[in-house]
């Protein structure tokens, strides 16, 4: 047989599996008796990629450095100062492709020695020739690292001398004089957050002592949710500092802040609907005790976990629903379950984001009772739009407006603050625009028994009203009463529930998709404008024309309606100011020649100059025969533009006023709209 063929037949002797098997035979067994490799001492042995270790030089222990005293282990067919044979080299390369051994196990062995000293002398490997380069260790080959890696994992061995290991400096902080005087559980200094050119939080300072209930309030767009997201780590701050319990947490992740003692609930209920109630609460309990990977079938045998879960459910009043599936719970019970999930992490600070949103009167009272009881165990920071809830629970109220802290004090001082009343009732300097009587005849829009919500949250309750052709009607109310949900239901974005009736020009449109409702002449302008940031102002105007294939207002007509836009057609949307973006969003809605224009919070966050331009524009829009239904919480703006107002509270229309009443009935409107 040809010699080349014989060598090919012997190639299997150097396969990766054979190399690893021989390597295991040469190394000490992992686990069991004998010294382990987890931070443990190994024999004082030098490791080198050749069969013989360097011998002692003339000066033994020169420079007080310990020398190797015995030859290192070596692999089969490893030649002295020679390269590996070709088949073995191929095997080493193949084995190196697994990328499994991330910890260099042999390097850990090289650190080993006698005793516990952190700075003892280590074995020194030397080549035979004093001037030659030292060959790399055997650990450069990944198969050996993969074999030894399980031996250096934490907790692999519990006996024998430990490897020296210096304490990690990561996360350390020096204790200054201020740490001895820490009195605030949460301390925020100079917090900033911007999105592109929009500043959501602008230099907020807040010190929150331990205990009690503090409420954060403010109109739409004030920055309340952004502030909570910054505190909990969901968003990263652009500037400023956040200290919790005296420690700096500004750059910590959300999970690290949970471990530090901070927990939250969300506006939209976030539970596991297919799991039983007790297993919902068991998930964060297991995560806190680092047993998240335990199979769910073992839950019945974890008596300590089950006992803690039962205690948490009793705290929120769900002890009798432990075996029920979360999907069958009412909306109020789901909110209580979410609070139990937050309490499972044993927080020092609990942040509640609109805990009573979408609840009926009975569920709301039950929730308030539970929150009052929790205040004796944990500090609570509450974000809520219902002023009755805020003034009934909080001992301290913080008011945000346009990203800044406007007021901070007791409920009584906040109620008497003129600045707070102004931002809730609106600018008093807006002059009413001249209006004409709405057209006679059948109303353009009729709404009867409208019910709507989000999943199990029932937001609108039997809402009924009409809008006359050519009229301007304002939906007023505090945040969270259902104004936006009403507009979204009319536009088809939030489908109304069964039994609701919405007629546009006599035709029922309830439940139709948004694009079909838009084709029938309904244009919706959301409160966050939703313009295309990478398109110019002119290109934004052309988008609806491409979708609906029909034209309406021209760019020249839009420029006359909104003069500030006339010079900005080639500027991209992301480079426009907030007021300019609001005008562009309304102009885009007019491009399709709508018969009904829905405006959500048109005056929110606008300067007095832009508000006056908007008042004049709406007067011109109604002259063109466009019917307007707007939702706003600015009473002065509504008085300036509307000929009729509907006041909503907790998803229901509780007050209706014509223009004369809207201008004169100050006491009723202030009771329903102010704090």
C-alpha positions in Angstrom: 0.0 0.0 0.0 1.2 3.4 -0.9 2.7 5.3 2.1 0.4 8.3 1.6 -2.6 6.0 1.9 -1.3 4.5 5.1 -0.9 7.9 6.6 -4.5 8.7 5.6 -5.8 5.6 7.3 -4.0 6.7 10.5 -5.6 10.2 10.5 -8.5 9.0 12.7 -6.0 8.4 15.5 -5.8 12.2 15.9 -9.5 13.1 15.7 -10.8 15.7 18.2 -12.6 13.1 20.2 -9.5 11.0 20.6 -7.5 14.1 21.6 -10.0 15.1 24.3 -10.2 11.5 25.6 -6.4 11.4 26.1 -6.4 14.9 27.6 -8.9 13.8 30.2 -6.8 10.8 31.1 -3.8 13.1 31.8 -5.8 15.5 34.0 -7.0 15.0 37.6 -10.7 14.1 37.8 -13.2 17.0 38.5 -15.3 16.9 41.6 -15.3 14.2 44.2 -12.3 13.8 46.6 -9.1 15.7 46.1 -8.4 19.4 45.6 -11.0 21.2 43.4 -10.2 23.8 40.8 -12.7 26.5 41.9 -10.4 29.2 43.3 -8.4 26.3 44.8 -4.8 25.5 45.1 -3.1 23.3 42.5 0.3 21.7 42.8 3.2 24.1 42.2 3.6 23.0 38.6 4.7 25.1 35.6 2.7 24.4 32.4 4.4 24.7 29.0 3.7 23.4 25.5 6.7 21.0 25.5 7.6 17.9 27.3 10.4 19.3 29.6 10.2 22.4 31.7 13.2 24.7 32.0 15.8 23.7 34.5 17.1 25.9 37.3 19.6 28.6 36.3 22.9 29.1 38.1 21.3 31.3 40.7 18.5 29.3 42.3 15.6 31.5 43.4 17.1 34.6 41.9 15.1 37.6 42.8 13.1 35.5 45.3 11.1 34.0 42.5 9.8 30.4 42.8 10.9 28.1 40.0 9.2 25.1 38.6 10.5 21.8 39.9 8.9 19.1 37.9 8.0 18.5 34.2 4.5 19.5 33.1 1.9 17.2 31.7 1.9 16.8 28.0 -0.3 15.5 25.3 0.3 12.5 23.1 2.5 13.1 20.1 3.5 16.6 21.3 7.2 17.1 20.2 9.8 19.1 21.9 10.0 22.6 20.3 8.2 21.3 17.2 4.9 22.1 15.7 2.1 19.6 16.0 1.7 17.0 13.3 -0.7 18.0 10.5 -3.7 15.8 11.6 -3.4 16.9 15.2 -3.2 20.6 14.0 -6.4 20.0 12.1 -8.0 18.5 15.2 -7.0 21.4 17.3 -8.4 23.9 14.9 -11.7 22.0 14.7 -12.0 21.9 18.4 -11.3 25.6 18.7 -14.4 26.5 16.8 -16.8 25.7 19.6 -16.2 28.9 21.5 -17.5 27.2 24.7 -14.6 27.8 27.1 -14.9 31.4 27.9 -12.9 31.1 31.1 -9.2 30.2 30.6 -9.1 27.4 33.1 -5.4 26.7 32.8 -4.6 30.3 33.5 -6.5 29.9 36.7 -4.4 26.8 37.6 -1.3 28.9 36.9 -2.3 31.3 39.6 -2.5 28.6 42.2 0.0 28.1 45.0 0.3 27.5 48.7 -1.6 29.5 51.3 -4.0 32.4 51.1 -1.7 35.3 50.4 -2.9 37.7 47.8 0.6 38.6 46.5 2.6 35.4 46.9 5.2 34.4 44.4 4.0 32.3 41.4 5.7 29.5 39.4 7.8 30.9 36.6 8.1 29.2 33.3 11.4 29.6 31.4 12.6 28.4 28.0 15.8 26.2 27.7 17.6 29.1 26.0 17.8 32.2 28.2 17.3 34.5 25.2 14.6 32.6 23.5 10.9 33.5 23.6 8.7 31.6 26.1 6.3 29.3 24.4 2.6 29.7 25.2 0.9 27.5 27.8 -1.0 24.4 26.9 -4.2 26.2 27.9 -4.1 28.0 24.5 -5.8 25.0 23.1 -9.5 25.3 23.7 -10.3 21.6 24.3 -8.3 21.8 27.5 -10.1 24.9 28.6 -13.4 23.3 27.9 -12.5 20.3 30.0 -11.4 22.4 32.9 -14.0 25.1 32.7 -16.6 23.2 34.9 -14.0 23.0 37.6 -13.6 26.7 38.0 -17.3 27.6 38.3 -18.5 29.1 41.6 -19.2 26.5 44.2 -17.7 23.5 42.4 -15.6 22.5 45.4 -15.9 23.4 49.0 -12.7 22.1 50.6 -9.1 22.9 50.4 -7.1 26.2 50.2 -8.7 28.9 48.1 -7.3 30.6 45.1 -6.3 34.2 45.8 -8.9 36.6 44.6 -9.1 40.3 45.1 -12.4 41.8 45.9 -14.0 43.5 42.9 -14.0 47.3 42.9 -17.0 47.4 40.7 -19.9 49.1 42.4 -17.9 50.4 45.3 -18.5 54.0 46.4 -16.6 56.1 48.9 -18.6 57.2 51.9 -18.5 60.9 52.3 -19.8 63.1 55.0 -23.1 63.4 53.3 -23.8 59.7 53.7 -24.0 60.0 57.4 -26.7 62.6 57.0 -28.9 60.6 54.5 -32.6 61.3 55.4 -34.3 61.0 52.0 -35.1 57.5 50.6 -35.1 58.9 47.1 -33.1 62.0 46.0 -33.3 63.5 42.5 -31.1 66.4 41.4 -31.1 68.2 38.1 -32.8 65.4 36.1 -33.1 66.0 32.4 -34.5 63.9 29.5 -35.1 64.9 25.9 -36.5 63.1 22.9 -34.9 64.7 19.8 -35.7 68.4 20.2 -38.5 67.8 22.7 -37.6 68.2 26.4 -39.8 65.9 28.5 -38.0 66.5 31.9 -36.2 69.7 32.5 -34.1 70.0 35.7 -36.4 68.3 38.2 -35.2 68.2 41.8 -37.1 66.1 44.4 -36.3 64.6 47.8 -38.6 61.9 49.0 -38.4 60.8 52.6 -39.3 57.3 53.7 -43.0 56.6 54.6 -46.3 58.0 53.5 -47.9 58.6 50.1 -46.7 61.2 47.7 -48.7 62.0 44.5 -47.4 63.3 41.2 -50.0 65.2 39.2 -50.0 67.4 36.1 -51.8 68.0 32.8 -51.2 65.8 29.7 -47.7 66.1 28.5 -46.3 67.3 31.8 -43.7 64.5 32.0 -45.2 62.3 34.7 -44.8 59.0 33.0 -41.3 59.9 31.7 -40.3 60.9 35.2 -41.4 57.5 36.6 -39.6 55.7 33.8 -36.4 57.6 34.6 -36.7 56.7 38.3 -37.2 53.0 37.5 -34.5 52.7 34.9 -36.8 52.1 31.9 -35.4 55.3 30.4 -31.8 56.6 30.8 -31.4 60.2 32.0 -29.5 62.7 29.8 -28.2 64.5 32.8 -28.7 64.7 36.6 -28.5 62.2 39.4 -30.8 59.7 41.2 -29.8 58.5 44.6 -31.8 55.8 46.4 -31.1 54.9 50.0 -27.9 57.0 49.8 -26.5 55.1 46.8 -26.1 56.4 43.3 -28.4 54.5 40.9 -28.5 56.9 37.9 -26.7 54.4 35.6 -28.1 51.2 37.1 -30.4 49.0 35.0 -34.1 48.5 35.8 -33.4 45.0 37.2 -30.6 46.3 39.4 -33.0 49.0 40.8 -35.5 46.3 41.6 -32.8 44.4 43.6 -32.0 47.7 45.3 -35.6 48.0 46.6 -37.7 49.8 43.9 -40.8 48.3 42.3 -43.6 49.7 40.1 -46.9 49.0 38.5 -48.0 50.2 35.0 -50.9 52.0 33.4 -51.8 48.9 31.5 -52.2 45.8 33.7 -49.3 43.5 33.2 -49.9 40.0 34.6 -49.7 36.4 33.3 -53.3 35.7 32.2 -52.9 31.9 31.7 -51.3 31.2 35.0 -53.2 30.8 38.3 -53.1 33.8 40.7 -50.6 32.2 43.1 -48.2 31.2 40.3 -48.3 34.8 39.0 -47.0 35.9 42.4 -44.6 33.0 42.6 -42.7 34.2 39.5 -41.2 37.3 41.2 -40.7 35.5 44.5 -38.6 32.8 42.7 -36.7 35.5 40.8 -35.8 37.2 44.1 -34.6 34.0 45.6 -32.6 33.1 42.4 -34.7 30.1 41.6 -36.3 31.3 38.4 -35.2 28.2 36.5 -36.9 25.7 38.7 -39.6 23.8 36.8 -43.1 24.9 37.5 -44.1 21.4 38.6 -41.9 21.8 41.7 -43.9 24.7 43.0 -46.1 22.5 45.1 -43.1 21.2 47.0 -41.7 24.7 47.7 -43.4 25.3 51.0 -41.5 28.5 51.8 -42.4 30.1 48.5 -46.0 29.1 48.8 -46.3 30.5 52.3 -44.9 33.8 51.1 -47.2 33.9 48.1 -50.2 33.3 50.4 -49.1 36.2 52.6 -48.8 38.6 49.7 -52.2 37.6 48.3 -53.8 38.2 51.7 -52.2 41.6 51.9 -53.9 42.7 48.7 -57.2 40.9 49.5 -56.9 38.1 46.9 -56.3 35.2 49.3 -59.5 33.4 48.2 -58.7 33.7 44.5 -55.3 32.0 44.7 -56.3 29.0 42.5 -58.2 31.1 39.9 -56.7 31.8 36.6 -55.7 35.5 36.2 -57.7 35.8 33.0 -61.0 35.4 34.8 -60.3 38.2 37.3 -62.1 41.5 37.1 -60.1 44.6 36.2 -59.9 45.7 39.8 -58.6 42.3 40.9 -56.0 42.3 38.2 -54.7 45.7 39.4 -54.5 44.3 42.9 -52.7 41.2 41.5 -50.1 43.5 39.8 -49.5 45.2 43.1 -48.9 41.8 44.7 -46.3 41.1 42.0 -44.5 44.4 42.8 -44.6 43.6 46.5 -43.0 40.2 45.9 -39.6 41.9 45.4 -39.9 43.4 49.0 -39.5 47.0 47.8 -38.7 50.0 50.0 -40.3 52.3 47.4 -43.5 51.3 45.4 -44.4 53.4 42.4 -48.1 53.2 41.3 -49.0 54.5 37.8 -52.7 55.2 37.7 -53.8 52.3 39.9 -57.5 53.2 39.8 -57.8 53.9 36.0 -60.9 52.2 34.5 -62.4 51.1 37.8 -66.0 51.4 39.0 -66.9 53.1 42.2 -66.8 49.8 44.3 -63.5 48.7 42.9 -62.0 52.1 43.4 -62.9 52.2 47.1 -61.4 48.8 47.6 -58.2 49.8 45.9 -57.9 53.0 48.0 -58.4 50.9 51.2 -55.5 48.6 50.2 -53.2 51.4 49.2 -53.8 53.1 52.6 -52.9 49.8 54.4 -49.8 49.4 52.3 -48.6 52.9 53.2 -47.7 51.6 56.7 -45.3 49.1 55.2 -43.7 50.8 52.2 -43.1 54.3 50.8 -45.5 55.0 47.9 -45.1 57.3 45.0 -48.4 57.7 43.2 -49.2 59.0 39.7 -53.0 59.6 39.3 -55.4 61.7 37.3 -58.4 61.3 39.5 -58.2 64.3 41.9 -60.5 62.8 44.4 -58.1 59.8 44.7 -55.1 62.1 44.9 -56.5 64.4 47.6 -58.0 61.4 49.5 -54.8 59.5 49.7 -51.7 61.7 49.5 -50.1 63.6 52.3 -47.8 65.4 49.8 -48.5 66.5 46.2 -45.9 67.3 43.5 -47.1 69.1 40.4 -45.2 68.8 37.1 -45.8 71.1 34.1 -44.0 71.0 30.8 -41.2 68.9 32.3 -40.6 71.1 35.3 -41.6 71.0 38.9 -44.2 73.7 39.3 -45.4 73.1 42.9 -44.7 70.9 45.9 -46.6 70.9 49.1 -49.5 69.7 51.1 -52.9 69.0 49.5 -54.4 72.2 50.8 -51.5 74.4 49.6 -51.7 72.8 46.1 -55.5 73.4 46.0 -55.0 77.1 46.7 -52.0 77.6 44.3 -53.0 80.0 41.6 -50.4 78.5 39.2 -51.9 75.0 39.5 -55.4 76.3 38.9 -54.1 78.1 35.8 -52.6 75.1 34.2 -55.7 73.0 34.8 -58.2 75.7 33.8 -56.1 77.3 31.0 -54.8 80.7 30.1 -57.1 83.6 31.1 -55.6 85.8 28.4 -57.2 84.0 25.4 -59.9 86.1 23.9 -63.0 84.4 22.6 -63.3 84.4 18.8 -66.5 85.5 17.1 -68.7 82.5 16.4 -71.7 81.8 14.3 -74.7 79.6 15.1 -74.4 76.0 14.1 -76.3 74.9 11.1 -79.8 73.7 11.5 -81.2 70.3 10.6 -80.1 66.8 11.4 -76.8 66.6 13.3 -73.7 65.5 11.5 -72.6 63.1 14.3 -74.8 61.1 16.7 -73.4 59.0 19.5 -75.7 56.7 21.6 -74.8 54.4 24.5 -71.1 54.3 23.7 -69.1 51.9 25.8 -65.5 51.2 25.2 -62.2 50.3 26.9 -59.0 48.4 26.7 -59.1 44.7 27.5 -60.7 44.4 30.9 -60.6 48.1 31.6 -64.0 49.7 31.1 -63.3 53.4 30.2 -66.5 54.8 28.6 -69.9 54.2 30.2 -73.1 54.9 28.2 -71.8 58.1 26.5 -74.4 59.8 24.4 -74.2 63.2 22.6 -74.6 64.8 19.2 -72.7 67.4 17.1 -74.5 69.7 14.8 -73.3 70.3 11.3 -70.8 73.2 11.2 -70.5 73.4 15.0 -67.5 73.2 17.4 -68.1 71.0 20.4 -65.5 70.7 23.2 -65.1 67.6 25.4 -63.7 68.8 28.7 -62.4 67.0 31.8 -59.3 66.1 33.8 -56.8 63.6 32.6 -58.0 60.0 32.4 -61.7 60.6 32.3 -62.1 59.1 28.8 -61.8 62.1 26.3 -59.1 60.5 24.2 -60.9 57.1 24.2 -64.1 58.8 22.9 -62.2 60.3 20.0 -60.4 57.1 19.2 -63.7 55.2 19.2 -65.2 57.7 16.8 -62.2 57.3 14.5 -62.2 53.5 14.7 -58.9 53.2 16.5 -60.5 51.8 19.7 -63.4 49.6 18.6 -66.6 50.4 20.6 -68.2 47.6 22.6 -71.4 45.8 21.5 -74.5 47.9 21.8 -72.8 51.2 20.9 -74.2 53.3 18.1 -72.2 55.9 16.1 -73.9 57.5 13.1 -72.2 59.9 10.7 -74.6 61.7 8.4 -77.2 59.1 9.3 -75.0 56.0 8.5 -73.9 53.7 11.3 -70.0 53.6 11.4 -69.6 51.8 14.8 -67.0 49.1 14.6 -65.8 50.0 11.0 -62.1 50.0 10.4 -60.2 53.3 10.7 -59.4 53.6 6.9 -63.1 53.2 6.0 -64.1 55.9 8.5 -61.4 58.2 7.2 -62.7 57.6 3.6 -66.1 58.8 4.8 -64.7 62.2 5.8 -63.4 61.8 9.4 -59.9 63.1 10.2 -58.3 62.5 13.5 -55.4 64.6 15.0 -53.8 62.8 18.0 -52.4 64.6 21.0 -48.8 63.6 20.1 -49.2 64.9 16.5 -47.7 61.8 14.8 -46.0 63.6 12.0 -43.2 61.9 10.0 -40.0 63.3 11.4 -37.8 62.5 8.3 -40.2 64.1 5.8 -40.3 67.8 5.1 -43.5 69.7 6.0 -44.6 69.7 2.4 -44.0 66.0 2.1 -46.1 65.4 5.3 -49.0 67.2 3.6 -48.8 64.9 0.6 -49.0 61.7 2.5 -52.9 61.6 3.1 -53.4 62.5 -0.6 -51.5 59.3 -1.6 -53.6 57.2 0.8 -57.1 58.6 0.0 -56.7 59.6 -3.6 -58.6 62.8 -3.1 -57.6 66.4 -2.6 -58.9 69.1 -0.2 -57.1 72.2 1.0 -54.1 73.5 -1.0 -50.7 74.4 0.4 -51.4 78.1 -0.2 -54.6 77.9 1.7 -52.8 76.1 4.6 -50.2 78.8 4.5 -52.8 81.5 4.9 -54.4 79.6 7.8 -51.1 79.0 9.6 -48.7 81.8 8.7 -45.7 80.3 10.6 -45.8 77.2 8.3 -45.6 79.3 5.1 -41.8 79.6 5.4 -41.1 76.1 6.7 -42.2 73.8 3.8 -38.8 72.4 3.2 -37.9 71.9 6.8 -38.0 68.3 8.2 -40.6 67.5 10.7 -38.1 66.6 13.4 -36.7 70.1 13.2 -40.0 71.9 13.8 -41.0 73.2 17.2 -43.9 71.7 19.2 -46.3 74.4 18.1 -45.3 74.1 14.5 -45.7 70.3 14.6 -49.2 70.8 16.0 -50.1 73.2 13.2 -48.7 70.8 10.6 -50.7 67.9 12.0 -53.9 69.9 11.8 -53.0 71.0 8.2 -52.4 67.4 7.2 -55.8 66.4 8.4 -57.4 69.2 6.4 -55.7 68.1 3.2 -58.4 65.4 2.7 -61.3 67.9 2.9 -62.9 66.3 6.0 -66.5 66.8 7.1 -65.6 66.0 10.7 -62.3 67.0 12.3 -61.4 65.3 15.6 -58.7 67.2 17.7 -57.1 65.7 20.8 -55.6 68.2 23.2 -55.0 70.9 20.5 -53.8 73.5 23.0 -51.5 71.2 25.0 -48.0 72.6 25.6 -48.4 75.6 23.2 -47.2 79.1 23.8 -49.9 81.9 24.1 -49.0 83.1 20.6 -49.6 79.7 19.0 -52.8 79.3 21.0 -54.1 82.6 19.6 -53.2 81.5 16.0 -55.0 78.2 16.7 -58.1 80.0 17.9 -58.3 82.1 14.7 -57.6 79.1 12.6 -60.5 77.1 14.1 -62.8 80.1 13.4 -61.7 80.0 9.8 -62.1 76.2 9.6 -65.7 76.3 10.7 -66.4 79.0 8.1 -65.3 76.4 5.5 -68.1 74.1 6.7 -65.9 71.7 8.7 -67.5 70.3 11.9 -65.0 70.2 14.9 -65.1 67.9 17.9 -62.1 68.6 20.2 -61.0 67.2 23.5 -59.1 69.5 25.8 -58.7 70.4 29.5 -58.0 74.1 28.9 -61.3 75.8 29.9 -60.2 79.2 28.6 -59.4 77.7 25.2 -62.7 75.9 25.0 -64.5 79.1 25.9 -62.7 80.8 23.0 -63.5 78.3 20.3 -66.6 76.2 21.2 -70.3 76.9 21.0 -71.0 73.9 23.2 -69.1 72.0 25.9 -69.5 68.5 27.4 -67.7 67.8 30.7 -66.7 64.2 31.3 -65.9 62.5 34.7 -64.9 58.8 35.1 -66.0 57.8 31.6 -69.4 59.6 31.7 -70.8 62.9 30.5 -71.9 64.7 33.7 -72.4 68.2 32.5 -73.4 69.9 29.2 -73.3 73.7 28.7 -74.1 76.0 25.8 -71.9 78.9 25.1 -73.6 81.3 27.5 -73.4 78.8 30.4 -69.8 78.0 29.4 -68.8 81.7 29.9 -70.8 82.2 33.1 -71.1 79.0 35.2 -67.6 79.4 36.8 -68.3 77.5 40.1 -69.6 74.3 38.5 -66.8 74.2 35.9 -64.1 74.8 38.4 -65.5 72.1 40.6 -65.4 69.6 37.7 -62.1 70.6 36.1 -59.8 72.1 38.8 -57.8 70.2 41.3 
